[in-house]
Each structure stands twice: as structure tokens, then as C-alpha cells.
Amino acid sequence: MTAMSAALQPEPAALVACTISRDVQLFDLLIEDMEAALGERWGDLSFEEAVAFLDQPDAASLEFIAVALDAEDEEDLARVIEVIRAAKTRGIKVILIAEDVSPASLHQLLREGGDEFVPYPLPEGELARAIERVNAPPVPSVPEAHRPALKATGDRSGVVIPVYGLAGGTGATTLAVNLAWELATIEKGEAAPRVCLLDFGLQWGSVATYLDLPRREAVLEMLSDTESMDSDTFMGALLSFNGRLHVLTAPLDLVPLDLVGPRDVERVVECARTNFDYVVIDMPQAMADWGEAVLAAAHLCLATIELDMRSAQNTLRLKRALTSEGLPLDKFRFVLNRAPGLMDLSSKGRVRRLADSLGISIEVQLPDGGRPVVQACDQGLPLAESAPKNPLRKEIAKLAKSIHEVNLAETPAAKTRG
């Protein structure tokens, strides 16, 4: 009877995951989320046990490991890296669960093979989403239409134009995308400028959406190891839009804004500048410690505002921040989005009073393009392609022409190379 009962007992489910940490009890929310996602199909190991276990046959069924660490583990990061390398050697995905870990350490762990990062305490449902992402089928290769159409040259000295939104919804990304496309198509044939659009909104960047481009793992791989990046690596991470505009999208997954540091950003911008005639950068609304590196490389900064109190207050805050740090405010040109029409005299008076009270010059005024602008963004097309007669598109085209003419006047020979 006992033998028969034993035979009827179900086989224990194979492990599909393991948590690996100094002490999993320090991460009680991780225990709860693992149980919710996997039931009893997961185990727990210490760092000392992990490498030996990964060599055993029982580890063959593992789909991923969740490596949990905090600030104390940074003192011996080598043992964490050893576990990550052992997992990657066996084709096992790695999810990093980090609490109070410095950006430099997190950067190193992602570069060594971490596939996903989730902050601790765990946001609601975020571990389940991370598990879903690491178990998702590989992203298909880049379609032929989006493969970079240009080769690295390294012989350029491009104009760097970051675009800042001084308040949410002021149209910074719309301006960046459409300005880049107008510059890319301003000339034909061999005279056409080489234009690169960088999406530095590492977390919520939407340039890829506005141009209907896929997001690529190659972007995160490049940003995680800029020290070994060369022009060919950089060009390989770009995507082409209609064969004219080359784009570095935001990473495929949500990453910390401080994943990159000032030197990483310097290298990326320099690589873009030496291979393109114009480098337009869509900046995040949050101020990161690498923002100064972009400002130092910039030739012209465009800052979008609207005729409202939040834009006014944020403009003053920007001015104070730049002045206190001794950074060049004179590089900024303020762009008023959804500007009043010619006949709206009362609003035009408000624009003058706004500029006077802030002590700035509003040199560019963009009209409200209406619903066609939203439709163009949703369709993944520049306004020149979807609504060429739209008043907003016409003003951005004028801005691009002005920038191009000034640039040609300053360096005519260098800027007419194809």
C-alpha cells in the first residue's frame, strides 16, 4: 500500500527560476512576487551556492535567475558578476533586483549580462512584467527598410541641436522629430545633409513611436559599454527612416535615467557629430547629471514653452540653474508652441509681457497644428509626409532652413559634402 501511494505521488515540478542573494529574507516582497508568479517552481540560493548549482543537471530547466542585491553587496561585486557570467554561459536569463545600488555598479552588472533591472522595493506587478519580457521570443531582426543607409566616415564636424521641453506637452519631441526630418530633406542628392536624431529620453522616449521604428536591444548594449564603442558600433545601433534620417531610439526596456554617465554621453554625441552634419537630440524633461555634457557639445539649444504659468516658472528655474552652475544660457533659443494667430492681438500682448517678465527673447513662434499633428505622431510620420501644408510644418521648415543657411554660411565647403 505504501509503495502504491508513493507511486501515485506526482513528480515535483521542475524549477524554472531561482532567486540568488546574500539573504533572501531581506527581500520579502521578492519572495511574495516569485510565489505569485511561479508557485512552487522556484528555489533560493546564496551567492556561494549559485555557481556550483548552475553546473548541475537540475539547473538545466532554469529559464531565469533573479539576482537580488543591496548596497552591502557592492563591496564584493565580483561574486555577483561571477554568478551572472555562469548563468549567461548556460543561456539563462538574468533579472537584477537592486536596492540602493549605485548607478556605476548597476551599469557594470547590466554590461556583464543582466537582461532586466527592477528596483526594490518592487513596484506592483513589475517582476511579473520583467519575467514576461525575458521569456518573450527574440525580437526579429531589423527590417531592410530600417537598416542604416550610411557608413561611418568620421570626417564630419556636425552641428549639435538638443531640444528641451520646459513643461510636459509643449511639443519638444514633435519639434525634434520634424526639425530633424526637415534638415535631412532640405537638399537633394549628394548635397543632402547627413542627419542623426538621438532620443535621450532613456525611459519614456517616444521618437521611435513618432517615426514608427522598432526599438532595439542593440541600443542598450551600446550605451552599457561606450568605452569600447567605435563609429561602426554606433552606426550599427541606428535605424534609418526612409533612407534619409538616422535615429538612435530609446532602449527597448525601461532603464534608469542614470544608466549612462557624462563620459558615456560625451562619447555618443561625439560619435554622432563626427559622422553627421546635424545631430538633433530629444532631451528628457528630467535633468540628469549627464545633461551638462550635452550642453557643452551643443551649438544651439531649443527650449519649447507655452503661454502658461508652468512654462514661465520652469523657464525661471532653468535660468537660475544655468546661472548658478556657470553654464551657457546664451545657447538657448526659446520656442513658443501653440502661439497665438496674427489677429489675436490680446494674446500677442501676453507673449510680449511673458518675454519681458522672464528676461528672454522668444525667437520662434510655432502655431497650433491641430489634430493633424496628433494623427501624424500616431501614424509614425513627419508632418512633411502626412500634412505638408499644415501651418506647424511650415514654421518648422522655416526654422530648419534658417539653421541650414547659417551653417552653410559659416562652413560652406564642409557642409556641402554628400
C-alpha positions as CSV (number, residue, x, y, z in Angstrom):
1,M,0.0,0.0,0.0
2,T,2.8,2.4,0.9
3,A,4.6,1.6,-2.4
4,M,1.4,2.2,-4.3
5,S,0.8,5.5,-2.5
6,A,4.3,6.6,-3.3
7,A,3.9,5.7,-7.0
8,L,0.7,7.9,-7.1
9,Q,2.5,10.9,-5.8
10,P,3.1,13.5,-8.6
11,E,6.6,14.3,-9.7
12,P,7.8,17.6,-8.2
13,A,7.6,20.4,-10.7
14,A,10.9,21.2,-12.4
15,L,12.5,24.5,-11.2
16,V,12.2,27.3,-13.8
17,A,13.8,30.0,-11.7
18,C,16.0,30.8,-8.7
19,T,16.5,33.8,-6.5
20,I,20.1,34.4,-5.7
21,S,21.1,36.8,-2.9
22,R,23.1,37.2,0.3
23,D,19.9,36.6,2.3
24,V,16.5,36.3,0.5
25,Q,14.8,37.2,3.8
26,L,16.0,40.8,3.2
27,F,13.8,40.9,0.1
28,D,10.4,39.7,1.4
29,L,8.5,41.4,-1.4
30,L,10.6,39.4,-3.9
31,I,9.5,36.1,-2.1
32,E,5.8,37.2,-2.4
33,D,6.1,38.1,-6.1
34,M,8.0,34.9,-7.0
35,E,5.4,32.8,-5.3
36,A,2.6,34.7,-7.1
37,A,4.3,34.3,-10.5
38,L,5.7,30.8,-10.2
39,G,4.0,29.0,-7.3
40,E,6.5,26.3,-6.1
41,R,8.6,26.2,-9.3
42,W,11.4,28.3,-8.0
43,G,14.2,27.9,-5.5
44,D,16.6,30.1,-3.5
45,L,20.4,30.1,-3.4
46,S,23.1,32.1,-1.8
47,F,25.9,33.6,-3.9
48,E,28.3,31.0,-2.6
49,E,25.9,28.1,-3.7
50,A,24.8,29.5,-7.1
51,V,27.8,28.8,-9.3
52,A,28.1,25.2,-8.2
53,F,24.3,24.6,-8.6
54,L,24.4,26.1,-12.2
55,D,26.8,23.3,-13.1
56,Q,24.4,20.6,-12.0
57,P,21.8,18.8,-14.2
58,D,19.0,20.2,-12.0
59,A,19.8,23.7,-13.4
60,A,19.0,22.6,-17.0
61,S,15.4,23.6,-16.6
62,L,16.0,27.1,-15.3
63,E,14.7,29.9,-17.5
64,F,15.9,32.8,-15.4
65,I,17.6,33.8,-12.2
66,A,16.6,36.8,-10.0
67,V,19.8,38.3,-8.5
68,A,18.8,40.4,-5.5
69,L,21.4,42.8,-4.0
70,D,21.7,45.9,-2.0
71,A,24.4,48.5,-1.1
72,E,26.2,46.0,1.1
73,D,26.8,43.6,-1.9
74,E,28.7,46.4,-3.7
75,E,31.7,45.6,-1.5
76,D,32.1,42.3,-3.3
77,L,30.6,42.8,-6.7
78,A,33.0,40.2,-8.2
79,R,30.9,37.3,-6.8
80,V,27.7,38.8,-8.3
81,I,29.4,39.1,-11.6
82,E,30.6,35.5,-11.4
83,V,27.0,34.3,-10.9
84,I,25.8,36.4,-13.9
85,R,28.5,35.1,-16.2
86,A,27.8,31.5,-15.1
87,A,24.1,32.0,-15.9
88,K,24.8,33.6,-19.3
89,T,27.2,30.8,-20.3
90,R,24.3,28.4,-19.8
91,G,21.8,30.5,-21.7
92,I,19.8,31.5,-18.5
93,K,18.3,35.0,-18.4
94,V,19.2,37.3,-15.5
95,I,16.9,39.7,-13.7
96,L,18.6,42.2,-11.4
97,I,16.7,43.2,-8.3
98,A,18.6,46.2,-6.8
99,E,18.1,48.3,-3.7
100,D,20.3,51.4,-3.0
101,V,22.9,50.2,-5.6
102,S,24.9,52.9,-7.3
103,P,24.4,53.6,-11.0
104,A,28.0,52.7,-11.7
105,S,27.6,49.2,-10.2
106,L,24.2,48.7,-11.9
107,H,25.8,49.8,-15.2
108,Q,28.6,47.2,-14.7
109,L,26.1,44.4,-13.9
110,L,24.0,45.2,-17.0
111,R,27.1,45.2,-19.1
112,E,28.2,41.8,-17.7
113,G,24.9,40.3,-18.9
114,G,21.9,41.4,-16.8
115,D,18.9,41.2,-19.0
116,E,16.4,43.2,-16.9
117,F,16.6,45.6,-14.0
118,V,13.8,46.0,-11.4
119,P,14.2,48.4,-8.4
120,Y,13.5,47.2,-4.9
121,P,11.0,47.7,-3.2
122,L,9.3,46.1,-6.2
123,P,6.7,48.2,-7.9
124,E,3.3,46.5,-8.2
125,G,3.4,43.8,-10.9
126,E,6.8,44.8,-12.2
127,L,8.5,41.5,-11.5
128,A,5.8,39.7,-13.5
129,R,6.3,42.0,-16.4
130,A,10.1,41.5,-16.2
131,I,9.6,37.7,-16.3
132,E,7.3,38.1,-19.3
133,R,9.9,40.2,-21.1
134,V,12.8,37.8,-20.5
135,N,10.7,34.9,-21.6
136,A,9.4,36.6,-24.7
137,P,10.6,35.3,-28.1
138,P,13.6,37.2,-29.6
139,V,12.9,40.4,-31.3
140,P,13.1,39.9,-35.0
141,S,16.0,41.4,-36.9
142,V,15.7,44.9,-38.2
143,P,13.7,45.1,-41.4
144,E,15.7,46.0,-44.5
145,A,13.9,49.4,-44.8
146,H,15.1,50.5,-41.4
147,R,18.8,49.4,-41.7
148,P,21.3,52.3,-41.7
149,A,21.8,53.6,-45.2
150,L,25.1,55.3,-44.4
151,K,28.5,54.1,-43.5
152,A,30.7,55.6,-40.8
153,T,33.1,58.3,-42.1
154,G,34.4,60.1,-39.0
155,D,35.2,63.2,-41.1
156,R,32.4,65.5,-40.1
157,S,32.0,68.2,-37.6
158,G,28.3,68.3,-37.1
159,V,26.0,70.9,-35.5
160,V,24.5,69.6,-32.3
161,I,21.0,70.8,-31.5
162,P,19.4,69.5,-28.3
163,V,15.6,70.2,-27.9
164,Y,14.3,70.7,-24.3
165,G,10.7,70.7,-23.2
166,L,10.4,73.1,-20.3
167,A,7.0,71.6,-19.4
168,G,5.1,68.5,-20.3
169,G,3.2,68.6,-23.6
170,T,5.0,71.6,-25.0
171,G,5.9,69.7,-28.2
172,A,9.6,69.1,-27.7
173,T,9.6,65.7,-29.3
174,T,7.4,66.8,-32.1
175,L,9.8,69.6,-32.8
176,A,12.9,67.4,-32.6
177,V,11.5,64.8,-35.0
178,N,10.1,67.2,-37.6
179,L,13.2,69.5,-37.4
180,A,15.5,66.5,-38.0
181,W,13.4,65.4,-41.0
182,E,13.3,68.9,-42.5
183,L,17.1,69.2,-42.2
184,A,17.5,65.7,-43.7
185,T,15.4,66.6,-46.7
186,I,16.4,70.3,-47.2
187,E,18.7,69.4,-50.1
188,K,18.6,66.7,-52.7
189,G,21.2,64.3,-54.0
190,E,24.8,64.5,-52.8
191,A,24.2,67.9,-51.2
192,A,21.7,66.4,-48.7
193,P,23.0,66.8,-45.2
194,R,23.6,63.7,-43.1
195,V,21.3,64.0,-40.1
196,C,21.1,62.0,-36.9
197,L,18.3,62.1,-34.3
198,L,19.2,60.9,-30.8
199,D,16.4,60.0,-28.3
200,F,18.0,60.6,-24.9
201,G,14.6,60.1,-23.2
202,L,16.0,56.8,-22.0
203,Q,12.9,55.9,-20.0
204,W,9.9,57.3,-21.9
205,G,11.4,58.5,-25.1
206,S,8.9,58.3,-28.0
207,V,10.9,59.2,-31.1
208,A,10.5,55.6,-32.2
209,T,6.8,55.8,-31.9
210,Y,6.6,59.1,-33.8
211,L,8.6,57.5,-36.7
212,D,7.1,54.0,-36.5
213,L,10.5,52.5,-35.8
214,P,11.2,49.3,-33.8
215,R,13.2,49.6,-30.6
216,R,16.4,47.5,-30.4
217,E,18.4,45.7,-27.8
218,A,21.5,47.0,-29.6
219,V,20.9,50.5,-28.1
220,L,21.1,49.3,-24.5
221,E,24.2,47.1,-25.4
222,M,25.9,50.1,-26.9
223,L,25.0,52.5,-24.0
224,S,26.2,49.9,-21.5
225,D,29.7,49.8,-22.9
226,T,30.5,53.1,-24.6
227,E,34.2,52.6,-23.8
228,S,34.5,50.0,-26.5
229,M,32.2,51.8,-28.9
230,D,33.6,53.0,-32.2
231,S,31.9,54.6,-35.2
232,D,30.9,51.3,-36.7
233,T,29.3,50.2,-33.5
234,F,27.4,53.5,-33.2
235,M,26.2,53.3,-36.8
236,G,25.1,49.7,-36.3
237,A,22.8,50.8,-33.4
238,L,21.0,53.3,-35.6
239,L,17.8,52.9,-37.6
240,S,17.0,54.5,-40.9
241,F,13.8,56.3,-41.6
242,N,13.0,56.5,-45.3
243,G,16.7,56.2,-46.1
244,R,17.3,59.9,-45.2
245,L,17.2,60.3,-41.4
246,H,19.2,58.1,-39.0
247,V,17.8,57.5,-35.5
248,L,19.1,56.3,-32.2
249,T,15.9,55.2,-30.4
250,A,15.4,55.0,-26.7
251,P,16.2,51.5,-25.3
252,L,13.7,48.6,-25.7
253,D,13.0,48.4,-22.0
254,L,12.7,50.9,-19.2
255,V,16.1,51.7,-17.7
256,P,17.3,54.1,-15.0
257,L,17.9,57.6,-16.3
258,D,21.4,57.5,-14.7
259,L,22.3,54.3,-16.5
260,V,24.7,56.4,-18.6
261,G,27.1,59.0,-17.2
262,P,28.6,62.2,-18.6
263,R,31.5,60.3,-20.3
264,D,29.1,57.9,-22.0
265,V,27.0,60.8,-23.3
266,E,30.1,62.6,-24.5
267,R,31.2,59.6,-26.5
268,V,27.8,59.1,-28.1
269,V,27.4,62.7,-29.1
270,E,31.0,62.9,-30.3
271,C,30.5,59.8,-32.4
272,A,27.3,61.3,-33.9
273,R,28.9,64.6,-34.5
274,T,31.9,63.2,-36.4
275,N,29.6,61.1,-38.7
276,F,26.7,63.5,-39.4
277,D,26.2,67.2,-40.4
278,Y,23.4,67.7,-37.9
279,V,22.7,66.0,-34.6
280,V,19.3,66.7,-33.2
281,I,18.8,65.4,-29.6
282,D,15.4,64.9,-28.0
283,M,16.2,65.5,-24.3
284,P,14.3,64.2,-21.3
285,Q,12.3,66.6,-19.2
286,A,14.2,65.5,-16.1
287,M,17.6,67.0,-15.5
288,A,20.3,64.2,-15.4
289,D,23.9,64.6,-14.3
290,W,25.0,64.0,-17.9
291,G,22.9,67.0,-19.1
292,E,26.0,69.2,-18.8
293,A,27.8,67.1,-21.3
294,V,25.1,67.6,-23.9
295,L,25.1,71.4,-23.2
296,A,28.8,71.6,-23.6
297,A,28.7,69.9,-27.0
298,A,25.6,71.9,-28.2
299,H,25.8,74.7,-30.8
300,L,22.2,75.7,-30.4
301,C,19.6,74.7,-27.7
302,L,15.9,74.9,-28.5
303,A,13.6,75.1,-25.4
304,T,9.9,74.7,-26.0
305,I,7.4,76.6,-23.8
306,E,3.7,77.6,-23.9
307,L,1.8,80.7,-22.9
308,D,1.1,79.5,-19.4
309,M,2.3,79.8,-15.8
310,R,4.1,76.4,-15.6
311,S,6.3,77.3,-18.6
312,A,7.1,80.7,-17.1
313,Q,8.1,79.2,-13.8
314,N,10.2,76.5,-15.3
315,T,12.0,79.0,-17.5
316,L,13.0,81.0,-14.5
317,R,14.1,77.8,-12.7
318,L,16.2,76.9,-15.8
319,K,17.8,80.3,-15.9
320,R,18.7,80.1,-12.2
321,A,20.1,76.6,-12.5
322,L,22.3,77.5,-15.5
323,T,23.5,80.8,-14.0
324,S,24.4,79.2,-10.6
325,E,26.4,76.5,-12.4
326,G,28.1,78.9,-14.8
327,L,26.6,77.2,-17.8
328,P,25.9,79.0,-21.1
329,L,22.4,80.3,-21.1
330,D,23.2,82.2,-24.4
331,K,23.0,78.9,-26.3
332,F,19.2,78.7,-25.6
333,R,16.6,79.8,-28.1
334,F,13.1,79.8,-26.7
335,V,10.3,78.4,-28.9
336,L,6.7,79.3,-28.1
337,N,4.5,76.4,-29.1
338,R,0.8,76.9,-29.9
339,A,1.5,80.6,-30.4
340,P,-1.5,83.0,-31.0
341,G,-2.5,83.8,-34.5
342,L,-1.8,87.1,-36.3
343,M,-5.2,88.6,-35.4
344,D,-5.2,87.6,-31.8
345,L,-3.8,90.9,-30.5
346,S,-4.6,90.4,-26.9
347,S,-2.6,87.1,-26.8
348,K,0.2,88.7,-28.7
349,G,0.4,91.3,-26.0
350,R,0.7,88.4,-23.4
351,V,3.6,87.0,-25.4
352,R,5.5,90.3,-25.2
353,R,4.8,90.6,-21.5
354,L,5.8,87.0,-20.9
355,A,9.2,87.5,-22.6
356,D,9.8,90.8,-20.8
357,S,9.0,89.4,-17.4
358,L,11.3,86.4,-17.9
359,G,14.1,88.4,-19.5
360,I,14.2,86.2,-22.6
361,S,13.7,86.6,-26.3
362,I,11.1,84.3,-27.9
363,E,12.6,84.0,-31.3
364,V,10.5,81.2,-32.7
365,Q,6.7,81.0,-32.5
366,L,5.0,77.8,-33.7
367,P,1.3,77.8,-34.5
368,D,-1.1,75.2,-33.2
369,G,-1.1,72.5,-35.9
370,G,-4.4,71.0,-34.6
371,R,-5.5,67.4,-34.8
372,P,-3.3,66.5,-37.9
373,V,-0.2,66.8,-35.6
374,V,-1.6,64.1,-33.2
375,Q,-2.6,62.0,-36.2
376,A,0.9,62.3,-37.7
377,C,2.5,61.2,-34.5
378,D,0.2,58.2,-34.1
379,Q,0.8,57.2,-37.7
380,G,4.6,57.4,-37.3
381,L,5.1,60.0,-40.0
382,P,6.7,63.5,-40.0
383,L,4.3,66.3,-40.8
384,A,6.0,66.9,-44.2
385,E,4.9,63.4,-45.2
386,S,1.4,63.4,-43.7
387,A,0.3,67.0,-43.7
388,P,2.8,69.1,-45.7
389,K,0.5,72.2,-45.8
390,N,0.0,72.2,-42.0
391,P,1.0,75.6,-40.5
392,L,3.1,74.0,-37.9
393,R,5.1,72.0,-40.5
394,K,5.7,75.2,-42.5
395,E,7.1,77.0,-39.5
396,I,9.4,74.1,-38.6
397,A,10.6,74.0,-42.2
398,K,11.4,77.8,-42.0
399,L,13.4,77.1,-38.8
400,A,15.3,74.3,-40.5
401,K,16.1,76.5,-43.5
402,S,17.3,79.2,-41.2
403,I,19.6,76.9,-39.3
404,H,20.9,75.3,-42.6
405,E,21.6,78.7,-44.2
406,V,23.6,80.0,-41.2
407,N,25.5,76.7,-41.1
408,L,26.4,76.8,-44.8
409,A,27.4,80.5,-44.5
410,E,29.9,79.6,-41.7
411,T,31.4,76.5,-43.2
412,P,30.3,76.2,-46.8
413,A,32.9,73.6,-48.0
414,A,32.5,71.2,-45.2
415,K,28.7,71.3,-45.2
416,T,28.1,70.5,-48.9
417,R,29.8,67.1,-48.9
418,G,27.3,64.3,-49.6
